[in-house]
Structures are given as C-alpha cells and as structure tokens.
Amino acid sequence: MSKARNPHDLLPIPSATLHILLALTGGPLHGYAIMQRVDDLSAGAVQMGPGTLYGSIKRMLADGLIEEIEPEQDDDERRRVYRMTGLGEAVSAAEVQRLKRLISDATVKRWAARARPEFGS
C-alpha cells in the first residue's frame, strides 16, 4: 500500500499548476476549456498557451494532482477531460494558504519599514 503524500511536500507549485487547479475547482474540463477558464479567472491577466497547458497537465497527471476521465456522452470523444484529485485539492488549498501568508508577511514588513523613524532627521 502506498503512503499518502503530504501536500506541503509539493509546495511551492508553479503558477501554471495553480491556475489549472483553480480552473478545475468548478468541475472537470477539457484542455481548451481550462485555458478559457484560466483567462476568465484572471480577468485576462493570464493567457495560457497550449505548450504551457499540456506540459503542466503531463506533470500534474504524473504527480497525481489531476486525472483524466471519460468525456460526457454529448462531448467530443477526441477531447481529453481532466478533473482534480483529492491530492490536487489539498495541494491547491495549501498553496493558496502559503501565498496568503507570504502576502501577509510582506504587507506587515512593508508597513513596519514605513513606520521606522528616520535616523539623523
């Protein structure tokens, strides 16, 4: 029996991986739909190309973050459909928490630096 992987052992994850996981939060999607969802979620700030998408998908499949599933009956059978696994959910949640802490720390340090009195003034 294989040991369950600790999501924190996979952190930090590449930005493209996080964007794909966030796109799959709403449910299974095929590749092109993932690219569209990433664009929508980022309000156009992140436009993922096919090379980045499919290279990331290959690594994510190998890491067990996502899995390929059978398309719905009314979907094009040639399309590959992906969904997030339980590990993928845990890793995306852990990465979001890590980024929140990073932003919080940066904000506190920035304010602390501004509040320091200038010496020699």
Helices and strands as residue ranges (DSSP letters): G 7-10, H 15-24, E 29-30, H 31-41, H 50-63, E 66-69, E 81-84, H 86-115
